[in-house]
Amino acid sequence: MKKRGLVLIIGILGFGLMVGAQGRNANRFVEKKAPATQQKAQCSALDLNLTDAQRVKVEEFYKKREALREEKFANFKNVQQTNREDRQNSRKQFRDEMAKFRAEGDVELEKIIGKDNMTLLQQKRSETQKANRENKGRRMDKKNWKKSDL
């Protein structure tokens, strides 16, 4: 009888810890993701020396684009779950749709910030992408890291 009670208590405690850990991770993801558009707008405003009016327009632009992107991604996830046999085609279609979405966004952003600032922004983007690719390679190759690299 004592063994059953002890096993029951341990099981309940373990289950409670698992559920609690999952809830914390989900909330942490939402909290980190929320200010991304505002942060992106502020960084681009500082890097490009935008006027106050342009800053406001850029922030509104990023908020609007983020909402549209989230909607498109939710639709994609829904299609992925409902149409399991045609996943590869829907991925390709989604990639093409998002490339078009980004190109349209760049044209709209260029109207707000001007051609010169847009070329600067594209240079910044390419530098960031290059750095991210290099860092990803380092993360993938953790086994070969040296202490001096850290």
Secondary structure as GFF3:
##gff-version 3
##sequence-region A 1 150
A	DSSP	alpha_helix	2	33	.	.	.	ID=ss1
A	DSSP	alpha_helix	36	48	.	.	.	ID=ss2
A	DSSP	alpha_helix	52	82	.	.	.	ID=ss3
A	DSSP	three_ten_helix	84	86	.	.	.	ID=ss4
A	DSSP	alpha_helix	87	113	.	.	.	ID=ss5
A	DSSP	alpha_helix	115	140	.	.	.	ID=ss6
A	DSSP	three_ten_helix	142	144	.	.	.	ID=ss7
A	DSSP	three_ten_helix	147	149	.	.	.	ID=ss8
###
